[in-house]
Structures are given as structure tokens and as C-alpha cells.
Amino acid sequence: MTDNQTELDVMFYQLVLSMQASTMQYLGKVISPVSGKIERNMDAAKYSVDILDMLKKKTAGNLSDDEAKMLDSVLYQLHMNYVEEVNKGEGDTDAEKSNESTAEETDEGKEASDDAGKPEPPSEES
């Protein structure tokens, strides 16, 4: 294998994994590293999966066994996650639910700690 071929192999893996990461972000499965928020975009997710499907068809017979298995695995994972999100509808995503429960726990803990150590108000009996 030549250095040029090795570089192309690495670039193929990087492309597929990059598309996978961005699609998971579009599906609302991971937080956007730019905004720090969940940014669900089902149209963009579908388009990304469609691009990977096209790549699979266009490269059929030209990929190594490992490359084909990796692409198939990524496509399977993305298809399953896409179907899961479509079935949820416009509701909360897994990451949003996780963030909300963490925020609630943090707020509850904060309220409890805010009250801790405060002196009791004087009673009117004295």
C-alpha cells in the first residue's frame, strides 16, 4: 500500500466519522460544541444520512472489507437513531431530558444549600 493510498483511507474514515458526528448533533443526540445547546434539525439529519447512503452506493466494490463494514455500521446506527427521533416527534430529545434533569437537580441542591447556614428569623414570643 502506498502512502497516498493510506492517506486516502484515513480521509475516508475521517469523512464518514465526521458525517456521523454531525448527524448525531442534528438528531439532538449530542450538544452542539459551538452553542452548547441541543440543536435538533431533522431535515439536515436526513440529508446527511442520504449523503452517506449515496457514498455507499457510489463506492460499492471499491472499499476494503473494513471500510465497508464501518460505513454499514455507521449507516445502521444513524438510521436507527433517525427513526427513534422521528417517532418521538417534536418532543424532547434524550440530551435535552438529561440536561433538564441535571438542571433540576442542581437547582434543588442550590435551594437546599442556600437555606443551609442561614440563621432562623427571630421569634415574636420574646
matplotlib code that plots the C-alpha trace (Angstrom):
import matplotlib.pyplot as plt

x = [0.0, 1.4, 1.5, -1.1, -3.5, -3.0, -3.8, -6.9, -8.0, -7.6, -9.5, -12.4, -12.7, -12.5, -15.2, -17.6, -17.0, -17.3, -20.7, -21.7, -20.9, -22.7, -25.7, -25.9, -25.8, -28.6, -30.6, -30.3, -28.3, -25.3, -24.8, -23.5, -19.9, -20.4, -23.6, -23.5, -27.2, -29.2, -30.0, -32.3, -32.6, -34.3, -34.1, -30.3, -30.0, -32.0, -29.8, -26.6, -27.8, -28.8, -25.3, -23.8, -26.2, -25.1, -21.5, -22.1, -23.7, -21.0, -18.2, -19.7, -17.0, -14.2, -14.0, -11.9, -13.9, -13.1, -14.2, -17.5, -18.2, -17.5, -19.8, -22.5, -22.3, -22.4, -25.4, -27.2, -26.7, -27.8, -30.9, -31.9, -31.4, -33.2, -36.2, -36.2, -36.2, -38.9, -41.1, -40.6, -42.0, -41.3, -40.9, -37.8, -34.6, -32.6, -29.9, -32.5, -34.1, -30.7, -29.9, -33.2, -32.9, -29.4, -30.6, -33.4, -31.1, -28.7, -31.5, -32.8, -29.3, -28.8, -32.0, -31.1, -27.6, -29.0, -31.1, -28.3, -26.4, -29.0, -30.0, -33.6, -35.7, -36.3, -39.5, -42.1, -42.6, -39.7]
y = [0.0, 3.4, 6.4, 8.1, 5.2, 5.2, 8.9, 8.3, 5.5, 7.8, 10.6, 8.2, 7.2, 10.8, 11.8, 9.1, 9.7, 13.5, 12.9, 10.6, 13.2, 16.0, 13.8, 12.8, 16.5, 17.2, 14.4, 16.1, 13.3, 15.4, 19.0, 21.5, 22.3, 25.8, 26.9, 24.4, 23.7, 20.9, 22.0, 19.4, 19.7, 16.6, 17.8, 18.2, 14.8, 13.1, 14.9, 13.7, 10.1, 10.4, 11.6, 8.6, 6.2, 7.8, 7.4, 3.7, 3.2, 5.2, 3.4, -0.1, -2.6, -0.1, -0.3, -2.6, -5.0, -2.9, 0.3, -1.3, -2.7, 0.6, 2.5, -0.1, 0.2, 4.0, 3.9, 1.4, 3.4, 6.6, 5.0, 3.6, 6.9, 8.8, 6.5, 6.9, 10.7, 10.7, 8.5, 11.0, 13.8, 17.3, 16.3, 16.4, 14.8, 12.4, 15.1, 17.7, 15.4, 14.7, 18.4, 19.3, 16.6, 17.8, 21.4, 20.4, 18.5, 21.5, 23.9, 21.7, 21.3, 25.0, 25.8, 23.4, 24.8, 28.4, 27.7, 25.9, 28.0, 30.9, 32.0, 31.4, 34.6, 35.9, 34.7, 37.1, 35.4, 37.3]
z = [0.0, -1.0, 1.3, -1.0, -0.6, 3.2, 3.2, 1.2, 3.5, 6.5, 4.8, 4.0, 7.7, 8.7, 6.3, 7.4, 11.1, 10.7, 8.9, 11.7, 14.4, 12.7, 12.1, 15.7, 16.5, 14.0, 15.7, 19.0, 20.5, 21.4, 22.3, 19.8, 20.6, 19.2, 21.1, 24.0, 23.3, 21.6, 18.1, 16.5, 12.7, 11.3, 7.7, 8.0, 9.7, 6.9, 4.3, 6.0, 6.1, 2.5, 1.6, 3.4, 1.6, -1.7, -0.8, 0.0, -3.5, -5.3, -3.7, -3.9, -4.9, -4.2, -0.4, 1.7, 3.9, 6.9, 5.2, 4.0, 7.5, 9.1, 6.7, 7.1, 10.9, 10.9, 8.5, 10.6, 13.8, 12.1, 10.6, 13.9, 15.7, 13.0, 13.2, 17.0, 16.8, 14.1, 16.3, 19.2, 17.0, 18.1, 21.8, 23.9, 22.8, 25.1, 25.6, 26.5, 29.0, 30.5, 30.7, 32.3, 35.0, 35.7, 35.9, 38.2, 40.5, 40.5, 41.3, 44.1, 45.6, 45.3, 47.1, 49.9, 50.2, 50.1, 53.2, 55.0, 57.4, 57.5, 60.9, 61.9, 62.0, 65.5, 67.1, 68.2, 71.6, 73.3]

ax = plt.figure().add_subplot(projection="3d")
ax.plot(x, y, z, "-o")
ax.set_aspect("equal")
plt.show()
